[in-house]
Amino acid sequence: MDRKRMLIGLLLCAGSVYGANTADLKDILSGKFSQYGVGAMNSMKDGEHYTASPDGKMIVKYQYKTGNPVDTLFNVETAKECPFKRFDGYSFSEDEKKILIYTDREGIYRRSFKANYYTFEIKRNLVKPLSEGGKQQVATFSPDGRMVAFVRDNNIYLKKLDYNTESAITTDGAKNKILNGIPDWVYEEEFACVNSLAWSSDSECLSFVKYDETEVPEYSIQKYEGMCPGLQEYELYPGAFKYKYPVAGEKNAKVSVHTYVVSSKATKKMDVPLDDDGYIPRIRYAKAADQLMVMTLNRHQNLFKMFVANARTGVSKLLVQDESPYWIDPDNMDYITFYPDFFVFASERDGYRHLYQYSLTGELIKPITQGEWNVTAYLGYDDKTKSFYYQSTEEGPIYRTVYKVDAKGKKTKLSVKKGTNHASFSNGCKYYVNQFSNSETPLLVTVHNQQAKELRTLEDNSRLQNELSKINYAKKEFFTFQTPDGTELNGWVMKPVNFDTNKKYPVLMTQYSGPGSQSVLDQWEFGWEQYLTANGYVVACVDGRGTGGRSEKFSKCIYMQMGVLEAQDQIAAAQYMGSLNYVDSQNIAIWGWSFGGYMTLMAMTSSKGVYKAGVAIAPVTDWKFYDTIYTERYMRTPQENFEGYEKTSPLVHAAQLDGRLLLVSGTADDNVHFQNSLQFSEALVQANKQFDMQFYTNRDHSIYGCNTRLHLYTKVVDFLDRNLKN
């Protein structure tokens, strides 16, 4: 660090910087102070190389060890019969001789999209359209690379590349009725699932989930002309987007698993035990061609079962199950990984999430990890050394660290720096790419070998650090405190630029608070909060009960009363901040988005005299309005838990709102419907409670596009200034 920067750092610590600049809100929202990443790096089968697309025009093969490019596998400028100039993504066939490339990506919901897919044969340097019948979804190579399955208009099609033929596997797909191979809205949103196709290892069987949402209630979202973009067709009369959205207690789609046999062209339904209202969140094949793994949950989501089905006969048997008095975390399913002789399983059965090794017959071989901490990612297995790799909270709930554990149970910490570490391993685990940051350090991306030796740096964010050296900005300070009932909570605080110990400052409490989430992490962030600290605010954040990184007891004590304990903890956090000598306890506000917006309303209707103001963006206002899978996981149905829904409803308690409120929503929010804010605003009107409201035409849950974000945050800052500084 040079002398000038050292001096600035010392002055910052002293709380007095003369002539220093601060970050402008527009610059922050434009990404001027955003950290750079490195983009997708896809390991190749040999584990020595990876591919990346530096510009959306080429797919380049690189060496892990040196970082040198060794081959250009695809180039839009030189590929034969290539009709596009850029592409959005790609995937390889298993033998790495062909590539599926997609362009003109068109988003559907949060994760799903349709696009124009193309096949590319590397040896022939030839591009061919996958299908001429319209955009496709979830195009998936067969393991032998000779076929591609895809979905269009809710039906599954099979393209045989050798013969250039396309045939329909299903014909009953229909909008808002039957979906084949792709999930409905609620499965995609709450189980993070976009592809319900699975190929057997011998490429003979294509299995898929069918979703019959005929009886699911339909929801209608009005669309207006708006601007940027303008929908001219709705200039005089609004239109409507209609889709199936099951709210808590209503009917879900009926699901079933089917297998299409390529050689016989026959389709058979798999005989998997499932309640009429049960879920099938995942299907996967094991390494053996006849072993289709079907994962199920009951509607309460506290009983997980994995069945192994014979893809040809349809007969299934129970392989393993997991049960909880609360709920099974759906993320556990993504840890399940199959190997030739065993599979890895994740469970919170001992009070923390850990990894377990099972035989393919469902017998427990051994626990892979143990301790009073959580595994937060399963990263891979090295067959040569019989070692498992994972990320965990072993250094504390606000940190993420990467470890290796060998066949004898010996554990080795691979992370060098303390903070947040995410690692992506090459095939065979010979190399890994580590992404590190902490509250002091922007993202640092490095390549390492198996022994954790750093080989090279991919990104050090020197550009960002240069920009940061030109401004004065606040740093996070982590703290813990105890609530009145003795619960210890983690938090961070950012003090105003030019902090003066003799002054008292207004406070904004920021939080999300949703089940399993964490906002208090030792990682780099630079957001609009920096603008607030540059303008005389203290900003603080506390993770209350129900959030992640700690024990199951801590995260699941909210069961059947989601929102009550979380609100108590946010109120306690505000009171703790108000007790500090530099805080103006009469000028504390709370804000949040989505669940954080809900928590803002819960806290402001559960306390009196604590909050001067609050901002709730896209909030749920009563859980009866929200979807089945998410809501019932934590609350069961309204019919089963009437009292719990009453206790956790800001709508029911609107008359108890205390403090000035700004309510914000997008009119086209397909996740937390505008209905939530409209109903809450009506309840406030009838209770004679004054409030401010801002809506955004045709904007979804993220409320962005064109000038929208700048307008939103300017509105919030203005609201806070008017209510906390006057």
HUMOJO-V125859 format. One record per residue. RES is the residue in three letters. NEAR is the number of other ideal C-beta (glycine too) atoms within 12 Angstrom. Layout:
res | near
RES | NEAR
RES | NEAR
This chain:
res | near
MET | 11
ASP | 10
ARG | 9
LYS | 13
ARG | 16
MET | 13
LEU | 17
ILE | 25
GLY | 21
LEU | 15
LEU | 20
LEU | 29
CYS | 16
ALA | 15
GLY | 22
SER | 18
VAL | 24
TYR | 14
GLY | 12
ALA | 23
ASN | 18
THR | 27
ALA | 33
ASP | 22
LEU | 28
LYS | 19
ASP | 25
ILE | 31
LEU | 27
SER | 16
GLY | 17
LYS | 21
PHE | 35
SER | 22
GLN | 29
TYR | 23
GLY | 23
VAL | 28
GLY | 23
ALA | 19
MET | 34
ASN | 27
SER | 30
MET | 30
LYS | 19
ASP | 19
GLY | 24
GLU | 21
HIS | 31
TYR | 41
THR | 35
ALA | 31
SER | 30
PRO | 19
ASP | 17
GLY | 24
LYS | 23
MET | 29
ILE | 37
VAL | 28
LYS | 31
TYR | 34
GLN | 27
TYR | 37
LYS | 23
THR | 16
GLY | 25
ASN | 17
PRO | 18
VAL | 19
ASP | 19
THR | 23
LEU | 32
PHE | 37
ASN | 27
VAL | 27
GLU | 16
THR | 17
ALA | 29
LYS | 19
GLU | 17
CYS | 26
PRO | 19
PHE | 25
LYS | 16
ARG | 21
PHE | 32
ASP | 26
GLY | 27
TYR | 37
SER | 29
PHE | 32
SER | 28
GLU | 24
ASP | 19
GLU | 28
LYS | 20
LYS | 37
ILE | 43
LEU | 40
ILE | 41
TYR | 34
THR | 30
ASP | 23
ARG | 24
GLU | 17
GLY | 19
ILE | 28
TYR | 31
ARG | 24
ARG | 21
SER | 31
PHE | 27
LYS | 30
ALA | 32
ASN | 32
TYR | 43
TYR | 40
THR | 40
PHE | 43
GLU | 28
ILE | 28
LYS | 14
ARG | 17
ASN | 21
LEU | 20
VAL | 31
LYS | 28
PRO | 32
LEU | 40
SER | 34
GLU | 17
GLY | 20
GLY | 21
LYS | 29
GLN | 41
GLN | 41
VAL | 41
ALA | 43
THR | 37
PHE | 34
SER | 35
PRO | 26
ASP | 23
GLY | 29
ARG | 28
MET | 40
VAL | 44
ALA | 46
PHE | 45
VAL | 46
ARG | 34
ASP | 27
ASN | 35
ASN | 32
ILE | 43
TYR | 38
LEU | 39
LYS | 38
LYS | 23
LEU | 32
ASP | 16
TYR | 11
ASN | 17
THR | 15
GLU | 27
SER | 24
ALA | 26
ILE | 35
THR | 32
THR | 16
ASP | 20
GLY | 27
ALA | 19
LYS | 19
ASN | 25
LYS | 24
ILE | 33
LEU | 46
ASN | 43
GLY | 43
ILE | 42
PRO | 42
ASP | 45
TRP | 41
VAL | 41
TYR | 39
GLU | 34
GLU | 31
GLU | 36
PHE | 40
ALA | 23
CYS | 37
VAL | 30
ASN | 34
SER | 41
LEU | 44
ALA | 40
TRP | 36
SER | 35
SER | 23
ASP | 23
SER | 32
GLU | 27
CYS | 43
LEU | 46
SER | 47
PHE | 46
VAL | 46
LYS | 39
TYR | 42
ASP | 26
GLU | 35
THR | 21
GLU | 19
VAL | 31
PRO | 24
GLU | 23
TYR | 30
SER | 20
ILE | 30
GLN | 26
LYS | 28
TYR | 28
GLU | 19
GLY | 26
MET | 18
CYS | 16
PRO | 16
GLY | 16
LEU | 22
GLN | 14
GLU | 15
TYR | 22
GLU | 14
LEU | 10
TYR | 13
PRO | 20
GLY | 20
ALA | 18
PHE | 28
LYS | 18
TYR | 31
LYS | 37
TYR | 40
PRO | 36
VAL | 33
ALA | 38
GLY | 26
GLU | 29
LYS | 24
ASN | 42
ALA | 40
LYS | 26
VAL | 41
SER | 33
VAL | 45
HIS | 38
THR | 42
TYR | 38
VAL | 26
VAL | 29
SER | 14
SER | 12
LYS | 17
ALA | 19
THR | 29
LYS | 26
LYS | 24
MET | 36
ASP | 21
VAL | 35
PRO | 23
LEU | 30
ASP | 19
ASP | 16
ASP | 26
GLY | 30
TYR | 45
ILE | 45
PRO | 40
ARG | 38
ILE | 44
ARG | 35
TYR | 34
ALA | 34
LYS | 21
ALA | 23
ALA | 25
ASP | 26
GLN | 34
LEU | 46
MET | 42
VAL | 48
MET | 43
THR | 38
LEU | 39
ASN | 28
ARG | 30
HIS | 30
GLN | 39
ASN | 28
LEU | 25
PHE | 37
LYS | 33
MET | 40
PHE | 33
VAL | 33
ALA | 41
ASN | 29
ALA | 43
ARG | 25
THR | 19
GLY | 26
VAL | 21
SER | 32
LYS | 24
LEU | 22
LEU | 32
VAL | 35
GLN | 24
ASP | 36
GLU | 19
SER | 30
PRO | 17
TYR | 30
TRP | 38
ILE | 37
ASP | 36
PRO | 32
ASP | 30
ASN | 38
MET | 34
ASP | 23
TYR | 37
ILE | 33
THR | 30
PHE | 29
TYR | 23
PRO | 15
ASP | 19
PHE | 29
PHE | 37
VAL | 38
PHE | 42
ALA | 39
SER | 36
GLU | 36
ARG | 25
ASP | 23
GLY | 22
TYR | 32
ARG | 43
HIS | 35
LEU | 42
TYR | 33
GLN | 34
TYR | 33
SER | 22
LEU | 25
THR | 18
GLY | 25
GLU | 16
LEU | 21
ILE | 23
LYS | 22
PRO | 24
ILE | 38
THR | 37
GLN | 23
GLY | 24
GLU | 20
TRP | 30
ASN | 42
VAL | 40
THR | 40
ALA | 33
TYR | 35
LEU | 37
GLY | 35
TYR | 32
ASP | 25
ASP | 18
LYS | 13
THR | 21
LYS | 23
SER | 29
PHE | 43
TYR | 44
TYR | 42
GLN | 39
SER | 40
THR | 36
GLU | 31
GLU | 27
GLY | 24
PRO | 34
ILE | 34
TYR | 34
ARG | 39
THR | 39
VAL | 44
TYR | 37
LYS | 36
VAL | 36
ASP | 20
ALA | 19
LYS | 13
GLY | 19
LYS | 14
LYS | 24
THR | 22
LYS | 23
LEU | 37
SER | 34
VAL | 19
LYS | 29
LYS | 23
GLY | 32
THR | 38
ASN | 43
HIS | 31
ALA | 38
SER | 32
PHE | 35
SER | 34
ASN | 27
GLY | 24
CYS | 33
LYS | 31
TYR | 41
TYR | 42
VAL | 38
ASN | 40
GLN | 39
PHE | 39
SER | 35
ASN | 29
SER | 27
GLU | 25
THR | 29
PRO | 33
LEU | 34
LEU | 36
VAL | 31
THR | 34
VAL | 35
HIS | 35
ASN | 24
GLN | 28
GLN | 17
ALA | 26
LYS | 17
GLU | 24
LEU | 24
ARG | 24
THR | 20
LEU | 31
GLU | 27
ASP | 24
ASN | 27
SER | 17
ARG | 19
LEU | 28
GLN | 26
ASN | 16
GLU | 23
LEU | 34
SER | 24
LYS | 21
ILE | 29
ASN | 28
TYR | 42
ALA | 37
LYS | 30
LYS | 35
GLU | 24
PHE | 28
PHE | 24
THR | 22
PHE | 29
GLN | 18
THR | 26
PRO | 14
ASP | 15
GLY | 10
THR | 28
GLU | 23
LEU | 42
ASN | 37
GLY | 40
TRP | 36
VAL | 36
MET | 36
LYS | 35
PRO | 38
VAL | 33
ASN | 25
PHE | 30
ASP | 17
THR | 16
ASN | 9
LYS | 18
LYS | 25
TYR | 37
PRO | 35
VAL | 46
LEU | 45
MET | 55
THR | 45
GLN | 47
TYR | 35
SER | 49
GLY | 34
PRO | 39
GLY | 35
SER | 28
GLN | 36
SER | 39
VAL | 38
LEU | 34
ASP | 33
GLN | 31
TRP | 32
GLU | 33
PHE | 36
GLY | 29
TRP | 36
GLU | 40
GLN | 34
TYR | 35
LEU | 39
THR | 37
ALA | 32
ASN | 28
GLY | 30
TYR | 41
VAL | 42
VAL | 43
ALA | 46
CYS | 44
VAL | 45
ASP | 43
GLY | 51
ARG | 40
GLY | 43
THR | 39
GLY | 35
GLY | 35
ARG | 35
SER | 25
GLU | 33
LYS | 20
PHE | 33
SER | 38
LYS | 32
CYS | 27
ILE | 38
TYR | 30
MET | 32
GLN | 29
MET | 42
GLY | 48
VAL | 35
LEU | 35
GLU | 44
ALA | 44
GLN | 32
ASP | 42
GLN | 51
ILE | 40
ALA | 32
ALA | 48
ALA | 47
GLN | 30
TYR | 31
MET | 42
GLY | 31
SER | 17
LEU | 25
ASN | 15
TYR | 26
VAL | 32
ASP | 25
SER | 24
GLN | 21
ASN | 31
ILE | 43
ALA | 45
ILE | 54
TRP | 53
GLY | 40
TRP | 38
SER | 36
PHE | 42
GLY | 38
GLY | 44
TYR | 47
MET | 55
THR | 50
LEU | 55
MET | 49
ALA | 49
MET | 47
THR | 42
SER | 36
SER | 31
LYS | 16
GLY | 16
VAL | 32
TYR | 44
LYS | 33
ALA | 39
GLY | 49
VAL | 47
ALA | 49
ILE | 45
ALA | 44
PRO | 54
VAL | 49
THR | 45
ASP | 37
TRP | 42
LYS | 32
PHE | 35
TYR | 45
ASP | 38
THR | 42
ILE | 38
TYR | 35
THR | 44
GLU | 39
ARG | 39
TYR | 45
MET | 41
ARG | 29
THR | 30
PRO | 26
GLN | 16
GLU | 17
ASN | 26
PHE | 20
GLU | 17
GLY | 29
TYR | 36
GLU | 21
LYS | 26
THR | 41
SER | 40
PRO | 45
LEU | 36
VAL | 28
HIS | 31
ALA | 32
ALA | 18
GLN | 23
LEU | 36
ASP | 27
GLY | 39
ARG | 30
LEU | 41
LEU | 39
LEU | 43
VAL | 44
SER | 41
GLY | 38
THR | 34
ALA | 35
ASP | 39
ASP | 34
ASN | 37
VAL | 45
HIS | 35
PHE | 38
GLN | 30
ASN | 39
SER | 41
LEU | 25
GLN | 28
PHE | 44
SER | 33
GLU | 19
ALA | 29
LEU | 31
VAL | 18
GLN | 13
ALA | 22
ASN | 11
LYS | 27
GLN | 16
PHE | 31
ASP | 26
MET | 28
GLN | 30
PHE | 30
TYR | 33
THR | 30
ASN | 32
ARG | 35
ASP | 29
HIS | 30
SER | 24
ILE | 36
TYR | 22
GLY | 22
CYS | 18
ASN | 19
THR | 28
ARG | 28
LEU | 23
HIS | 25
LEU | 33
TYR | 34
THR | 22
LYS | 29
VAL | 41
VAL | 33
ASP | 22
PHE | 33
LEU | 41
ASP | 23
ARG | 19
ASN | 30
LEU | 37
LYS | 23
ASN | 13
